[in-house]
């Protein structure tokens, strides 16, 4: 297992939709180990494969001390609404209030090909949507209101 370097914006891998995992290979098993190792750090709620440079549909999570992963997730349901601060390992140092559904449910598989369902409200719901967006090539800044997004992009350019 290896703690992997986090890719940051404007790395193009973050804007590229990820490919489905077609077969559980030794490389996919190593990817999951690396995702789990890399997300298991205080302050990290989730980590998508493209954030460590791999364009495959997989992410890991670390919510309330529970660490896990899912492969090929499909968003099945969202409901309700929450509006709160959100940040991203790939957009270091910037936190903005972001509108998300309060509840989210995704279905995918594990390394044995068995069905996995992840669901939750609040932080869990936010994380599921955030990581799912990453797999589609989106970052949370894309969800900000236009004027706030402009400010965020200015701050991002100034950081570089």
ABEGO torsion letter per residue (X at the ends): XBBBBBBBOABAAAABBBBBBABBBAAAAAAAAAAAAAABBBGBABBBAAAAGBBBBBBBBBBGGBBBBBBGBBBABBBEBBBBBBBBAABBGBBBBBBBBABBBBBBBBAAGBBBBBBEBEAAAAAAAAAAAAAAGBBAAAABBAAAAAAAAAAAAAAX
